[in-house]
């Protein structure tokens, strides 16, 4: 970007979208966020493609992050399984359920962290 600006070329939304999309496809969430924030700080208004690239990049890596943060949390695994089912990704649903069975994770129906005020 600095070289472009030195040559008098101002990066536009298409340039930024290409960078954001590339980092999203690579799975580099930190750079997706950084490029998006930098784009805005440089005065370039995000468009639909900008937002779609950011969101899809973060969503693609969401399961991995959940698994790294709390690998034994059955609720997180059920959440992912349900999201995969909603998206029609039955192979991922099957993989998720098999992994839960292999790790002997159990989801407790009706269990919540929200306490009722008495």
Buried (B, 14 or more C-beta within 10 A) or exposed (E): BEEEEEEEEEBEBEBBBBBBBBBBEEEBBEBBBBBBEBBEEEEBEBEEBBEBBBEBBBEBBBBEEBBEEEEEBBBBBBBBBEBBEEEEBEEBBEBBBEBBEEEEBEBEEEEEEEEEEE
